[in-house]
């Protein structure tokens, strides 16, 4: 029992480490799978899941303690409860896959399909973040699968590898499934996109704990600095910031912002607080066109738990991390600003959501975010990895504009083309290009992940009906 528990613990740790050392990803599930020979599959899977999510999202504790008004010990308790809940996904995977492993020849594709399909459901159960496939973003050639299957195709290959290695110890023919690794290398590669446009990204570096009461001066001043570097910029981008920006209700600011767009002959896209009705703020991205007119506004649909609203069971324990009074209300729909698709912060964790901007005509993507609540934790690099994968999946340039770092331009191949120095105020010229063609993933969405879930559940369900659980 102790040895198998150690194997489950090892898988949890490997799933975390793989996000920093991608070569570990194909073997991360192997210790857990090898521990499922006897009973307690659910228990061992849950242990692995708790370690995985607790280790990957350890920064939640610090965020709640620093910005949520929560006692440090209570913040640790919240992290534990979060890990217990998120770990259930891996527990269900282990319970479903266990009877499949008795048929080693077919176990690899079924195990990989189950893992991939269950990964797709994380966002539907309240919180999504890095998938196993994100670990492959810098492995040579592997990310070229994402424009076809989304990140989930890479997750499939990683899970397939672990299951194939285990199955091959009992049935040599099972190793043949590893030939599927050839797929990303024979698919047509996405075309190389050459940047021919410029945008100015304003990184104001406002303090999270004590933001300025009048943030406008720095934002306008930095915009002017950027225009001196790139007077013909197609857009000026401001991030989501901890200080309140009220385009709709602050007349003086609205007139100044309109004038900036008009005089620069550029689209101005700003993070703003709008109101659906009094007392119901929305986290919004406002676009002002080059003629100085308010054109469109996108209201954030996917809100951050504890950041922009507090789930009802915890309302008495923790304050909302965001400084805006009242609980944010979500938007209802995707809005494309001309050629621009602008989503906000945590929404980069949802592949199926980001692709909707591309399908509706966005030729460049902008992610307005404020990562200051993460302090200098690993969450910042994790957030960048999410944005890079969304650029690849959609075949679009993605401009990431932040309050205090890391502001950057990401090419359709996931490469960082330009970046601002973190933790300092700056105006950075970001290169990009408009792209109009649709990738397979952008056009058809999560066809692969949902197919995996259907296939995996069907096969695993049949296997479990025939399986006699051993004590």
ZAZA-415085 format. One line per field, with one value per residue: residue number from 0; residue in one letter; x, z, y of N, C-alpha, C in turn. Coordinates in steps of 0.2 Angstrom, whole numbers. Layout:
% residues N
i NUM/...
aa a/...
n_east X/...
n_up Z/...
n_north Y/...
ca_east X/...
ca_up Z/...
ca_north Y/...
c_east X/...
c_up Z/...
c_north Y/...
END
This chain:
% residues 471
i 0/1/2/3/4/5/6/7/8/9/10/11/12/13/14/15/16/17/18/19/20/21/22/23/24/25/26/27/28/29/30/31/32/33/34/35/36/37/38/39/40/41/42/43/44/45/46/47/48/49/50/51/52/53/54/55/56/57/58/59/60/61/62/63/64/65/66/67/68/69/70/71/72/73/74/75/76/77/78/79/80/81/82/83/84/85/86/87/88/89/90/91/92/93/94/95/96/97/98/99/100/101/102/103/104/105/106/107/108/109/110/111/112/113/114/115/116/117/118/119/120/121/122/123/124/125/126/127/128/129/130/131/132/133/134/135/136/137/138/139/140/141/142/143/144/145/146/147/148/149/150/151/152/153/154/155/156/157/158/159/160/161/162/163/164/165/166/167/168/169/170/171/172/173/174/175/176/177/178/179/180/181/182/183/184/185/186/187/188/189/190/191/192/193/194/195/196/197/198/199/200/201/202/203/204/205/206/207/208/209/210/211/212/213/214/215/216/217/218/219/220/221/222/223/224/225/226/227/228/229/230/231/232/233/234/235/236/237/238/239/240/241/242/243/244/245/246/247/248/249/250/251/252/253/254/255/256/257/258/259/260/261/262/263/264/265/266/267/268/269/270/271/272/273/274/275/276/277/278/279/280/281/282/283/284/285/286/287/288/289/290/291/292/293/294/295/296/297/298/299/300/301/302/303/304/305/306/307/308/309/310/311/312/313/314/315/316/317/318/319/320/321/322/323/324/325/326/327/328/329/330/331/332/333/334/335/336/337/338/339/340/341/342/343/344/345/346/347/348/349/350/351/352/353/354/355/356/357/358/359/360/361/362/363/364/365/366/367/368/369/370/371/372/373/374/375/376/377/378/379/380/381/382/383/384/385/386/387/388/389/390/391/392/393/394/395/396/397/398/399/400/401/402/403/404/405/406/407/408/409/410/411/412/413/414/415/416/417/418/419/420/421/422/423/424/425/426/427/428/429/430/431/432/433/434/435/436/437/438/439/440/441/442/443/444/445/446/447/448/449/450/451/452/453/454/455/456/457/458/459/460/461/462/463/464/465/466/467/468/469/470
aa x/x/x/x/x/x/x/x/x/x/x/x/x/x/x/x/x/x/x/x/x/x/x/x/x/x/x/x/x/x/x/x/x/x/x/x/x/x/x/x/x/x/x/x/x/x/x/x/x/x/x/x/x/x/x/x/x/x/x/x/x/x/x/x/x/x/x/x/x/x/x/x/x/x/x/x/x/x/x/x/x/x/x/x/x/x/x/x/x/x/x/x/x/x/x/x/x/x/x/x/x/x/x/x/x/x/x/x/x/x/x/x/x/x/x/x/x/x/x/x/x/x/x/x/x/x/x/x/x/x/x/x/x/x/x/x/x/x/x/x/x/x/x/x/x/x/x/x/x/x/x/x/x/x/x/x/x/x/x/x/x/x/x/x/x/x/x/x/x/x/x/x/x/x/x/x/x/x/x/x/x/x/x/x/x/x/x/x/x/x/x/x/x/x/x/x/x/x/x/x/x/x/x/x/x/x/x/x/x/x/x/x/x/x/x/x/x/x/x/x/x/x/x/x/x/x/x/x/x/x/x/x/x/x/x/x/x/x/x/x/x/x/x/x/x/x/x/x/x/x/x/x/x/x/x/x/x/x/x/x/x/x/x/x/x/x/x/x/x/x/x/x/x/x/x/x/x/x/x/x/x/x/x/x/x/x/x/x/x/x/x/x/x/x/x/x/x/x/x/x/x/x/x/x/x/x/x/x/x/x/x/x/x/x/x/x/x/x/x/x/x/x/x/x/x/x/x/x/x/x/x/x/x/x/x/x/x/x/x/x/x/x/x/x/x/x/x/x/x/x/x/x/x/x/x/x/x/x/x/x/x/x/x/x/x/x/x/x/x/x/x/x/x/x/x/x/x/x/x/x/x/x/x/x/x/x/x/x/x/x/x/x/x/x/x/x/x/x/x/x/x/x/x/x/x/x/x/x/x/x/x/x/x/x/x/x/x/x/x/x/x/x/x/x/x/x/x/x/x/x/x/x/x/x/x/x/x/x/x/x/x/x/x/x/x/x/x/x/x/x/x/x/x/x/x/x/x/x/x/x/x/x/x/x/x/x/x/x/x/x/x
n_east 4/9/20/13/6/16/20/9/10/22/18/9/19/27/18/18/31/33/28/39/50/48/51/48/35/29/31/24/12/15/20/8/-1/5/3/-10/-13/-20/-33/-41/-40/-47/-43/-29/-28/-34/-25/-14/-19/-22/-9/-4/-13/-12/2/4/-4/0/2/-11/-13/-5/-10/-23/-21/-13/-21/-34/-39/-37/-33/-17/-16/-29/-30/-21/-29/-39/-32/-30/-43/-47/-37/-41/-54/-51/-43/-51/-54/-43/-44/-56/-52/-42/-50/-58/-49/-43/-49/-47/-33/-31/-31/-19/-15/-25/-25/-17/-22/-35/-33/-26/-36/-46/-39/-37/-50/-56/-48/-53/-65/-62/-64/-78/-82/-79/-65/-51/-34/-17/-15/-10/-4/1/14/21/25/37/44/52/44/32/21/15/4/-6/-14/-23/-29/-30/-23/-26/-22/-9/-8/-14/-4/6/0/-3/10/15/5/8/21/20/10/18/26/19/13/21/17/10/18/18/9/16/20/11/17/22/13/12/23/21/10/4/14/10/9/23/22/24/28/20/14/12/9/6/10/5/12/9/13/7/5/-1/-6/-7/-14/-13/-24/-27/-25/-24/-14/-2/-5/-8/3/13/7/9/23/25/20/29/39/33/24/15/7/-5/-13/-16/-13/-20/-18/-28/-30/-26/-31/-46/-53/-64/-73/-86/-93/-85/-83/-73/-62/-66/-67/-54/-48/-54/-49/-36/-36/-41/-31/-20/-23/-26/-33/-39/-38/-44/-43/-57/-69/-86/-104/-117/-129/-133/-122/-118/-104/-94/-80/-71/-67/-64/-65/-60/-62/-51/-56/-60/-71/-82/-82/-84/-88/-81/-87/-80/-83/-79/-77/-65/-64/-65/-57/-64/-77/-85/-87/-103/-102/-91/-92/-92/-79/-69/-63/-66/-53/-51/-51/-63/-78/-92/-98/-92/-101/-104/-101/-111/-108/-96/-87/-81/-69/-69/-55/-50/-48/-52/-48/-49/-37/-38/-46/-38/-35/-45/-47/-57/-65/-57/-55/-67/-67/-59/-66/-76/-71/-59/-43/-32/-26/-29/-24/-29/-22/-19/-6/-1/-7/-2/10/28/27/27/15/15/23/16/4/9/12/0/-6/3/0/-13/-11/-5/-15/-25/-19/-15/-7/-4/-6/0/-4/0/-1/11/20/21/23/20/23/17/20/11/16/19/30/40/40/43/46/42/52/50/41/42/37/32/32/29/34/25/27/16/5/-10/-20/-30/-34/-41/-37/-39/-42/-48/-59/-66/-66/-67/-67/-58/-55/-68/-72/-62/-67/-79/-76/-67/-75/-84/-77/-71/-82/-88/-77/-77/-89/-86/-77/-69/-68/-53/-48
n_up 0/4/-5/-17/-14/-14/-27/-33/-27/-33/-47/-46/-42/-54/-63/-60/-61/-75/-82/-82/-86/-100/-105/-96/-96/-105/-96/-85/-80/-78/-65/-57/-65/-65/-52/-51/-50/-40/-28/-23/-33/-35/-24/-24/-36/-33/-23/-31/-39/-29/-25/-37/-41/-30/-30/-42/-42/-30/-27/-25/-11/-7/-14/-9/4/4/-4/-2/10/20/34/35/39/36/23/18/21/12/0/2/2/-11/-19/-15/-21/-35/-37/-39/-52/-57/-49/-53/-66/-63/-58/-68/-78/-73/-75/-88/-90/-89/-101/-111/-124/-129/-120/-120/-130/-125/-112/-114/-121/-111/-102/-109/-113/-100/-96/-104/-97/-86/-85/-86/-74/-65/-64/-74/-79/-83/-94/-97/-109/-111/-107/-118/-126/-130/-134/-148/-163/-158/-154/-166/-168/-161/-169/-175/-166/-155/-138/-133/-141/-139/-125/-126/-133/-123/-113/-119/-121/-108/-104/-115/-112/-100/-104/-113/-106/-103/-115/-130/-142/-139/-139/-151/-152/-150/-162/-166/-162/-173/-180/-177/-185/-198/-202/-211/-209/-200/-209/-210/-201/-205/-196/-199/-194/-180/-163/-148/-132/-116/-100/-85/-72/-59/-41/-32/-19/-15/-26/-37/-34/-45/-59/-72/-77/-78/-88/-99/-101/-104/-115/-124/-125/-131/-143/-149/-152/-161/-172/-181/-176/-176/-165/-148/-133/-117/-101/-90/-74/-57/-52/-53/-68/-77/-90/-95/-85/-81/-86/-90/-91/-102/-112/-114/-117/-129/-137/-137/-145/-157/-161/-162/-172/-171/-165/-149/-135/-120/-103/-93/-80/-82/-80/-79/-73/-60/-46/-51/-57/-71/-78/-91/-108/-118/-134/-143/-158/-172/-175/-163/-157/-146/-150/-148/-134/-124/-112/-98/-98/-92/-76/-62/-49/-32/-36/-44/-40/-26/-22/-16/-4/3/6/18/23/15/7/-9/-21/-31/-31/-34/-29/-24/-31/-46/-62/-74/-92/-107/-120/-133/-140/-155/-159/-173/-182/-170/-157/-141/-125/-108/-95/-85/-94/-104/-101/-106/-120/-129/-128/-131/-145/-150/-153/-164/-173/-175/-182/-178/-182/-175/-159/-142/-126/-111/-96/-78/-69/-57/-45/-43/-37/-37/-42/-48/-56/-65/-76/-79/-84/-95/-103/-106/-114/-125/-130/-134/-145/-154/-157/-163/-174/-174/-171/-154/-143/-128/-114/-99/-82/-74/-80/-88/-102/-119/-136/-146/-158/-171/-170/-157/-152/-143/-149/-145/-130/-115/-102/-86/-71/-71/-76/-93/-111/-124/-140/-150/-162/-175/-185/-196/-197/-207/-211/-205/-193/-191/-178/-174/-182/-180/-166/-151/-156/-156/-142/-136/-144/-139/-126/-127/-134/-124/-112/-117/-120/-107/-99/-103/-100/-87/-83/-85/-76/-61/-46/-36/-19
n_north -6/6/8/9/21/30/29/35/48/52/53/64/74/74/78/92/96/93/104/113/106/99/87/77/75/64/53/56/50/37/31/31/24/11/8/4/-9/-17/-14/1/11/24/31/32/39/51/55/58/68/78/82/86/97/105/108/114/125/132/145/151/152/162/173/174/177/189/198/195/197/187/176/169/155/151/153/144/133/135/132/119/114/117/109/97/96/98/88/77/74/67/56/50/47/37/27/24/20/9/-5/-6/-8/-21/-26/-26/-23/-14/-5/7/18/19/23/35/42/44/52/63/67/69/80/90/94/101/115/116/112/122/127/130/127/125/112/95/94/107/106/102/113/118/108/100/102/97/105/109/101/107/117/108/99/106/110/98/87/85/82/70/62/62/55/43/38/35/25/16/12/5/-5/-12/-20/-31/-35/-35/-30/-18/-8/-3/7/19/24/34/45/50/58/73/77/74/81/95/110/125/141/152/168/184/199/214/225/237/238/248/244/247/247/250/247/248/248/234/234/247/256/270/284/292/286/290/299/293/282/289/297/287/281/292/292/280/282/291/282/274/281/277/267/254/252/256/249/246/238/227/234/237/249/259/261/270/271/274/281/292/307/316/308/300/309/313/300/297/308/305/293/298/308/300/292/279/263/262/252/248/242/242/247/243/245/234/237/248/245/233/229/226/218/225/227/240/247/261/269/274/287/292/288/278/262/247/236/223/212/204/186/174/173/176/164/170/180/189/187/179/162/156/148/152/165/172/170/175/190/197/197/207/225/232/238/228/213/206/205/193/194/191/187/184/197/205/217/225/220/215/203/203/197/194/192/178/171/166/153/145/136/133/144/155/153/157/170/171/163/172/182/189/195/197/193/200/200/207/209/207/203/205/201/189/190/187/174/157/157/167/163/152/157/164/153/148/158/157/145/147/156/147/137/145/151/164/180/185/198/201/211/218/223/224/216/200/209/206/201/188/175/167/154/152/159/171/186/199/208/217/224/216/222/236/253/255/259/249/243/232/220/213/204/204/190/179/166/151/139/121/118/131/132/120/117/108/95/84/82/80/68/60/58/52/40/35/34/25/13/11/10/-2/-11/-10/-16/-29/-31/-38/-32/-32/-34
ca_east 0/14/23/8/4/22/19/4/13/27/14/7/25/29/14/20/38/33/27/45/54/43/53/45/28/27/31/22/7/17/20/1/-4/8/1/-17/-14/-24/-38/-40/-38/-49/-39/-23/-29/-36/-19/-10/-23/-22/-3/-4/-16/-9/9/4/-7/2/1/-17/-13/-2/-15/-29/-18/-11/-26/-41/-40/-38/-28/-12/-18/-35/-28/-18/-35/-43/-29/-31/-50/-46/-34/-46/-59/-48/-40/-56/-53/-38/-47/-61/-48/-39/-55/-61/-44/-40/-51/-44/-26/-30/-31/-13/-15/-29/-25/-14/-27/-41/-31/-25/-43/-49/-36/-38/-57/-58/-45/-58/-71/-60/-67/-85/-83/-77/-58/-46/-28/-13/-16/-3/-1/5/21/25/25/44/47/53/39/26/16/12/-2/-11/-18/-27/-33/-30/-18/-28/-19/-2/-10/-16/2/9/-4/-2/17/15/1/11/27/17/7/23/29/15/12/26/14/7/23/17/5/20/20/7/21/24/8/13/28/19/5/7/16/7/14/26/19/29/25/21/11/14/5/9/8/7/13/10/17/4/6/-7/-9/-9/-14/-14/-31/-28/-20/-24/-8/4/-7/-8/10/16/5/13/30/25/18/35/43/29/19/10/5/-12/-17/-13/-17/-19/-20/-32/-26/-29/-35/-52/-54/-72/-74/-93/-95/-80/-84/-67/-57/-69/-65/-47/-46/-57/-45/-30/-37/-42/-25/-15/-26/-25/-37/-37/-41/-42/-47/-61/-75/-92/-109/-123/-134/-130/-120/-116/-99/-91/-73/-73/-62/-67/-62/-61/-59/-46/-60/-61/-78/-82/-85/-87/-85/-82/-87/-77/-88/-76/-74/-60/-67/-61/-54/-70/-83/-83/-92/-107/-100/-85/-92/-91/-72/-64/-65/-64/-46/-51/-53/-69/-84/-97/-96/-93/-106/-101/-104/-115/-106/-90/-87/-75/-68/-66/-50/-47/-52/-49/-51/-46/-34/-39/-49/-33/-35/-51/-46/-64/-68/-53/-56/-74/-65/-56/-71/-81/-68/-53/-37/-26/-29/-26/-25/-27/-22/-15/-4/2/-10/2/17/33/27/27/9/16/26/11/-1/12/12/-7/-7/7/-4/-19/-9/-4/-21/-29/-15/-15/-3/-7/-2/-2/-3/0/0/17/24/25/20/24/20/18/18/6/19/20/37/39/43/46/43/44/55/44/41/44/33/35/28/33/31/24/25/11/2/-17/-21/-37/-36/-44/-35/-44/-45/-52/-65/-71/-66/-64/-69/-54/-56/-75/-72/-59/-71/-84/-73/-64/-80/-88/-73/-70/-88/-88/-72/-79/-95/-84/-71/-71/-63/-49/-47
ca_up 0/5/-11/-22/-13/-16/-34/-34/-25/-38/-53/-44/-43/-60/-67/-59/-64/-82/-85/-82/-89/-104/-107/-91/-98/-107/-91/-78/-78/-78/-59/-55/-69/-62/-45/-51/-51/-35/-26/-21/-38/-34/-18/-27/-41/-29/-20/-36/-41/-24/-26/-44/-41/-25/-32/-48/-40/-23/-27/-23/-4/-6/-17/-4/10/2/-7/-1/17/24/38/31/40/33/16/17/21/6/-5/3/-1/-19/-21/-14/-26/-42/-38/-40/-59/-58/-45/-58/-72/-61/-57/-75/-82/-70/-78/-95/-90/-90/-109/-112/-131/-131/-114/-122/-133/-121/-106/-117/-123/-105/-99/-113/-113/-94/-96/-107/-93/-80/-85/-85/-67/-61/-64/-79/-79/-87/-96/-98/-116/-111/-106/-124/-130/-132/-137/-155/-168/-155/-154/-172/-167/-158/-174/-178/-161/-149/-134/-131/-145/-136/-119/-128/-134/-117/-109/-123/-120/-101/-105/-119/-109/-95/-107/-117/-101/-103/-122/-133/-147/-137/-140/-158/-152/-150/-169/-166/-161/-180/-183/-178/-189/-205/-203/-214/-204/-201/-212/-206/-202/-204/-193/-203/-190/-173/-157/-142/-126/-110/-94/-80/-66/-53/-35/-31/-13/-15/-33/-37/-35/-51/-63/-79/-80/-81/-94/-105/-102/-107/-122/-128/-126/-136/-150/-151/-155/-166/-173/-185/-173/-177/-159/-141/-128/-110/-98/-84/-69/-50/-51/-56/-74/-78/-96/-96/-80/-80/-93/-91/-94/-108/-118/-115/-121/-136/-140/-138/-151/-163/-162/-164/-178/-169/-160/-142/-132/-113/-98/-89/-76/-84/-76/-82/-70/-53/-41/-54/-61/-76/-80/-98/-113/-122/-140/-146/-164/-173/-176/-157/-155/-143/-155/-145/-128/-122/-104/-97/-97/-87/-70/-58/-42/-27/-39/-46/-36/-21/-22/-10/3/6/6/25/25/11/3/-16/-22/-34/-27/-36/-24/-26/-35/-54/-65/-81/-98/-110/-126/-136/-145/-159/-161/-180/-183/-164/-152/-134/-120/-102/-90/-84/-100/-108/-99/-110/-127/-133/-127/-135/-152/-153/-156/-171/-178/-177/-187/-176/-185/-170/-152/-137/-119/-106/-89/-72/-65/-50/-39/-42/-35/-41/-41/-55/-59/-71/-82/-81/-88/-102/-107/-108/-120/-131/-133/-138/-151/-159/-158/-167/-179/-173/-166/-148/-139/-120/-111/-92/-78/-72/-83/-93/-108/-125/-143/-147/-165/-172/-168/-150/-151/-141/-154/-142/-123/-110/-95/-80/-65/-72/-81/-100/-117/-128/-147/-151/-169/-176/-192/-196/-201/-209/-212/-199/-192/-190/-171/-173/-186/-177/-159/-147/-159/-154/-135/-135/-147/-134/-120/-129/-135/-118/-108/-119/-119/-100/-96/-105/-97/-79/-82/-85/-71/-54/-42/-31/-13
ca_north 0/12/9/12/28/34/30/41/54/53/56/71/79/74/82/98/97/93/111/116/102/96/80/73/74/58/48/58/46/30/28/30/18/5/7/2/-16/-19/-10/8/16/30/34/33/44/57/58/61/74/83/84/90/104/109/110/118/131/134/153/153/153/169/178/175/180/196/202/193/198/181/174/164/148/150/153/137/128/136/129/112/112/118/104/91/97/98/81/72/73/62/50/47/44/31/22/22/17/3/-11/-6/-10/-28/-28/-21/-21/-8/0/14/23/21/27/42/46/45/57/69/69/72/86/95/95/105/122/115/111/128/131/127/130/121/105/91/96/113/105/101/119/120/102/101/99/94/110/109/97/111/120/103/96/110/107/91/82/84/78/63/59/61/50/37/36/32/19/11/9/0/-11/-16/-25/-37/-36/-31/-26/-12/-2/0/14/25/26/39/51/53/62/80/78/73/86/102/115/132/145/157/174/190/205/220/230/238/241/251/241/252/243/256/245/251/244/231/235/254/259/277/286/295/282/292/303/288/279/294/299/281/281/297/289/274/285/294/277/271/286/274/261/252/251/257/244/247/232/227/237/237/255/259/265/271/275/275/286/297/311/319/303/298/314/312/294/298/312/301/288/302/311/295/288/272/260/262/247/249/239/247/244/246/243/232/241/251/240/227/230/221/219/226/229/246/249/267/269/280/293/294/286/272/257/241/234/216/211/197/181/169/177/172/163/173/186/194/185/174/157/157/144/155/173/174/169/179/195/197/199/213/230/235/237/223/207/207/201/191/196/186/185/186/203/206/224/225/214/213/199/205/193/197/189/171/168/162/146/141/135/133/151/160/152/160/177/169/161/178/187/192/193/197/193/204/198/212/205/210/197/208/197/183/192/184/166/153/158/172/159/147/161/165/147/147/162/155/139/150/159/142/134/149/153/171/184/187/203/201/217/217/229/225/211/201/211/203/199/180/174/161/148/152/162/177/191/205/208/222/222/216/226/243/256/256/258/244/242/225/218/208/204/202/184/178/159/148/133/116/119/137/131/115/117/103/89/79/81/77/62/55/57/48/34/32/32/19/7/10/7/-9/-15/-10/-21/-36/-32/-40/-28/-35/-31
c_east 4/18/19/6/10/22/14/6/18/23/12/13/27/25/15/26/38/32/33/50/50/45/50/38/26/27/28/16/9/17/13/-2/-1/6/-7/-18/-19/-30/-36/-38/-40/-45/-33/-23/-30/-29/-15/-13/-22/-15/-1/-6/-13/-2/9/1/-6/1/-5/-17/-10/-7/-21/-27/-16/-17/-33/-43/-41/-32/-24/-14/-24/-34/-25/-24/-39/-39/-30/-38/-50/-43/-38/-51/-56/-45/-45/-56/-49/-40/-52/-57/-45/-44/-58/-55/-42/-42/-48/-37/-25/-30/-25/-13/-19/-29/-22/-19/-33/-39/-29/-31/-46/-46/-38/-46/-59/-54/-50/-63/-69/-64/-75/-87/-80/-70/-54/-40/-24/-15/-9/0/2/12/25/26/32/47/47/47/32/20/12/5/-8/-16/-24/-32/-33/-24/-20/-24/-12/-3/-11/-9/6/6/-3/5/17/11/5/17/25/14/12/26/26/14/16/22/11/12/22/13/9/22/16/11/23/19/10/19/27/13/8/8/12/12/17/23/24/26/26/16/14/9/9/6/10/7/14/13/14/4/-1/-10/-11/-9/-15/-22/-32/-23/-19/-17/-3/2/-6/-1/14/14/8/20/30/24/25/40/39/23/13/7/-3/-16/-13/-17/-15/-21/-26/-27/-30/-33/-41/-52/-61/-73/-81/-95/-91/-79/-77/-62/-60/-67/-58/-45/-49/-52/-38/-30/-37/-35/-20/-17/-25/-31/-35/-41/-39/-46/-51/-67/-81/-98/-115/-129/-131/-129/-118/-111/-97/-84/-73/-66/-66/-63/-64/-58/-55/-50/-62/-68/-78/-86/-88/-84/-87/-82/-85/-83/-85/-73/-70/-63/-62/-58/-59/-76/-81/-89/-96/-105/-95/-86/-91/-83/-67/-67/-63/-58/-47/-54/-60/-75/-89/-94/-97/-98/-103/-105/-107/-112/-99/-91/-81/-74/-65/-62/-48/-51/-48/-52/-47/-44/-35/-42/-44/-32/-41/-50/-52/-67/-64/-54/-63/-72/-63/-61/-76/-77/-61/-47/-31/-30/-25/-28/-23/-27/-18/-13/0/-1/-6/9/22/33/27/20/10/18/20/6/2/11/5/-8/-3/3/-10/-17/-8/-10/-25/-25/-15/-9/-7/-3/-5/1/-5/1/7/22/20/21/24/20/22/15/13/9/21/27/36/44/46/42/46/47/50/46/44/39/36/30/32/30/31/23/20/9/-6/-17/-28/-39/-37/-40/-40/-47/-50/-59/-69/-70/-63/-67/-65/-55/-63/-75/-68/-63/-76/-81/-70/-69/-83/-84/-72/-76/-89/-83/-74/-84/-92/-78/-73/-65/-60/-48/-40
c_up 0/-2/-17/-21/-15/-23/-36/-33/-31/-45/-51/-45/-50/-65/-66/-62/-72/-85/-85/-86/-94/-105/-102/-92/-100/-102/-85/-76/-76/-70/-56/-59/-66/-55/-45/-52/-46/-34/-25/-27/-37/-29/-21/-32/-38/-26/-25/-38/-36/-25/-32/-43/-36/-26/-37/-46/-33/-22/-25/-16/-3/-9/-12/2/9/0/-5/7/22/28/34/32/36/25/14/17/15/0/-4/0/-8/-22/-21/-20/-33/-43/-39/-48/-60/-54/-50/-64/-69/-60/-63/-79/-79/-73/-85/-95/-91/-97/-112/-120/-133/-125/-116/-125/-129/-115/-108/-118/-116/-102/-103/-113/-106/-93/-99/-102/-87/-80/-84/-78/-63/-62/-69/-78/-84/-88/-96/-104/-116/-110/-112/-129/-133/-134/-145/-159/-164/-155/-161/-173/-165/-163/-176/-172/-155/-144/-132/-135/-142/-129/-121/-130/-128/-113/-112/-122/-113/-102/-109/-116/-104/-99/-111/-112/-101/-110/-126/-139/-145/-138/-147/-158/-152/-157/-170/-165/-168/-183/-183/-183/-196/-207/-206/-209/-205/-205/-208/-207/-200/-202/-198/-200/-183/-169/-152/-136/-120/-104/-89/-73/-59/-47/-34/-24/-12/-22/-32/-38/-41/-56/-70/-81/-82/-87/-100/-107/-106/-114/-127/-129/-131/-143/-153/-154/-161/-168/-178/-183/-175/-171/-153/-137/-121/-106/-93/-78/-62/-48/-55/-62/-76/-84/-97/-91/-79/-86/-95/-94/-101/-114/-119/-119/-128/-140/-142/-144/-157/-165/-164/-170/-177/-165/-153/-138/-124/-108/-94/-85/-79/-79/-80/-79/-63/-49/-44/-59/-66/-78/-88/-102/-118/-128/-142/-153/-166/-175/-169/-154/-152/-148/-152/-138/-126/-114/-103/-95/-92/-81/-66/-51/-37/-29/-40/-43/-31/-21/-15/-3/6/7/13/27/21/7/-4/-17/-26/-30/-29/-31/-27/-30/-42/-56/-72/-87/-101/-116/-128/-141/-148/-161/-168/-181/-176/-160/-146/-129/-114/-97/-90/-90/-105/-107/-102/-117/-131/-133/-132/-143/-155/-156/-163/-176/-180/-180/-184/-179/-181/-163/-147/-130/-114/-99/-84/-68/-59/-44/-38/-39/-39/-41/-48/-59/-65/-77/-84/-86/-95/-106/-110/-114/-126/-134/-137/-144/-156/-161/-164/-173/-179/-169/-160/-144/-132/-117/-104/-88/-76/-74/-82/-99/-114/-131/-144/-154/-165/-171/-161/-148/-148/-145/-151/-135/-119/-104/-90/-74/-65/-77/-87/-105/-122/-135/-148/-158/-169/-183/-191/-200/-202/-209/-205/-199/-191/-183/-171/-177/-182/-170/-156/-149/-156/-146/-133/-138/-142/-128/-121/-130/-128/-113/-110/-118/-111/-97/-97/-101/-89/-78/-82/-80/-64/-50/-37/-25/-12
c_north 6/13/12/19/32/34/35/47/57/56/63/76/79/78/90/100/97/100/115/113/97/89/75/71/67/52/50/53/39/28/27/24/11/3/5/-5/-19/-14/-3/13/23/34/36/39/51/60/61/68/80/86/88/97/108/112/115/125/133/141/155/155/160/174/179/178/187/200/200/194/192/179/169/157/146/149/146/132/129/132/121/110/112/112/97/91/95/91/76/70/67/55/47/44/38/26/20/18/10/-4/-11/-8/-17/-31/-24/-19/-15/-3/7/19/24/25/35/46/48/52/64/72/72/79/92/97/100/112/121/114/116/131/127/131/126/114/101/93/102/112/104/107/120/113/102/98/98/99/111/105/102/114/115/101/100/107/100/85/80/80/71/59/57/55/43/34/32/25/14/8/4/-6/-15/-21/-31/-39/-32/-27/-19/-6/1/6/20/28/33/46/54/58/69/82/77/78/92/107/121/136/150/164/180/196/211/226/231/240/243/248/245/247/248/254/248/246/241/233/243/257/266/279/289/292/285/295/298/284/283/296/293/280/286/295/284/277/289/288/274/275/283/268/260/252/253/253/245/240/233/229/236/243/255/264/265/275/277/281/292/301/314/314/301/302/314/306/295/303/309/296/293/305/306/291/281/269/260/257/247/244/244/243/248/243/241/236/243/245/233/228/225/223/219/228/234/247/256/267/275/287/296/293/279/267/251/240/227/216/204/192/176/173/172/171/166/180/191/192/179/169/157/154/148/163/176/174/173/185/194/200/206/219/234/233/232/217/208/203/199/194/190/183/188/192/204/213/224/219/212/209/200/201/195/191/181/167/164/155/142/141/136/140/156/159/155/167/176/168/167/183/190/190/194/197/197/201/203/208/209/204/199/204/191/184/189/177/163/154/163/168/154/151/163/159/146/152/160/149/142/153/153/139/138/152/161/174/186/192/203/207/217/224/230/219/204/203/209/202/192/179/168/154/148/155/169/182/197/205/215/220/222/221/233/246/257/256/254/243/235/224/213/209/202/195/182/171/156/141/128/117/125/135/125/114/111/96/83/77/77/70/57/54/52/41/31/30/25/13/6/7/0/-13/-15/-15/-28/-37/-33/-36/-32/-31/-28
END
